[in-house]
Amino acid sequence: MSKNMTLSRRSFVKMGIQVPFVATAAGMLAACGDGEEIALCADPNSLSFGENSIRQANNYTEVSEEPENNCLNCAFFTPEPAGPDGVVPNCGDCSIFEGLASKNGYCDSWSTKDTGQG
């Protein structure tokens, strides 16, 4: 009986961490009525407990509230290479999350990218 309660508790905690991400993603997709499509780079349901935990601990969001502070200009973000048309794809790698993040995203670990100018 104790083992079943532990698994049940673990499942409950895991769901409790995933629900805010799913709700945020659903809200963002519902707000896409202005013609701009928002694609999730990493589906919270496909991420591990640890991956979701670090995103939640850093208050990650797919769309930054401050457009000048986004993943594309963060020191921890490496964008996917631009296509032949010069457009940078929406997703890239985040060294904080050790996985995908949106170029328009933001988290509390955001740090300005050193451009080497100055």
C-alpha positions in Angstrom: 0.0 0.0 0.0 2.8 2.4 0.8 4.4 1.9 -2.7 1.0 2.7 -4.4 0.7 5.9 -2.3 4.2 7.0 -3.2 3.6 6.5 -6.9 0.3 8.3 -6.6 2.0 11.2 -4.8 4.7 11.3 -7.4 2.2 11.4 -10.2 0.3 14.1 -8.4 3.4 16.3 -8.0 4.4 15.6 -11.6 1.0 16.7 -12.9 1.1 19.7 -10.6 4.3 20.9 -12.3 3.1 20.1 -15.9 -0.4 21.7 -15.6 0.9 25.3 -15.5 2.9 24.8 -18.6 0.0 23.2 -20.5 -2.3 26.0 -19.3 0.2 28.7 -20.4 0.7 27.0 -23.8 -3.1 26.7 -24.3 -3.6 30.3 -23.4 -0.8 31.5 -25.8 -2.3 29.4 -28.6 -5.8 30.8 -28.0 -4.4 34.3 -28.2 -3.1 33.7 -31.6 -6.0 35.4 -33.3 -3.9 38.3 -34.6 -2.4 36.1 -37.4 0.9 35.5 -35.7 1.3 31.8 -35.0 3.1 30.7 -31.9 4.7 27.2 -32.0 5.9 25.6 -28.8 9.5 24.5 -29.1 9.2 21.9 -26.3 5.9 20.3 -25.4 5.7 20.2 -21.6 4.0 16.8 -21.8 7.0 15.3 -23.5 9.6 16.7 -21.1 10.8 14.9 -18.0 10.0 16.0 -14.5 13.4 17.5 -14.1 13.2 19.4 -17.4 9.8 20.8 -16.4 11.1 21.7 -13.0 14.0 23.8 -14.2 11.7 25.6 -16.6 9.2 26.3 -13.9 11.9 27.4 -11.4 13.2 29.9 -13.9 9.7 31.1 -14.8 10.2 30.3 -18.5 7.6 31.6 -20.9 7.5 31.1 -24.7 6.9 34.8 -25.3 8.8 37.5 -23.4 6.8 40.4 -21.9 9.8 42.6 -22.8 10.6 42.0 -26.5 14.1 43.4 -26.1 14.9 40.8 -23.4 14.3 37.5 -25.2 16.1 34.2 -25.7 17.4 35.3 -29.1 19.6 38.0 -27.4 20.4 35.9 -24.3 23.9 34.6 -23.6 22.6 31.1 -22.9 20.7 30.7 -26.1 22.1 29.3 -29.4 19.6 29.8 -32.3 19.2 27.2 -35.0 20.9 28.4 -38.2 19.0 30.7 -40.4 17.4 29.2 -43.5 18.2 30.2 -47.1 15.8 33.1 -46.8 17.8 34.5 -43.8 15.0 33.8 -41.3 16.0 32.4 -38.0 13.8 29.5 -36.9 11.6 29.9 -33.8 13.6 27.4 -31.7 17.1 27.1 -30.5 19.1 25.5 -27.7 19.2 26.8 -24.2 22.2 25.9 -22.1 20.2 26.5 -18.9 17.5 24.1 -19.8 19.8 21.8 -21.8 17.1 21.7 -24.5 14.9 23.7 -26.8 13.6 27.2 -26.1 11.7 29.8 -28.2 13.7 32.7 -29.6 10.9 34.9 -28.3 11.0 33.3 -24.9 12.3 34.5 -21.6 13.3 33.2 -18.2 14.7 34.6 -14.9 18.2 33.4 -15.9 18.2 35.7 -19.0 21.6 37.4 -19.5 22.5 39.9 -22.2 24.5 38.4 -25.0 28.1 39.8 -25.2 28.3 41.1 -28.8 32.0 41.8 -28.5 31.5 45.4 -29.3 32.4 48.2 -26.9 
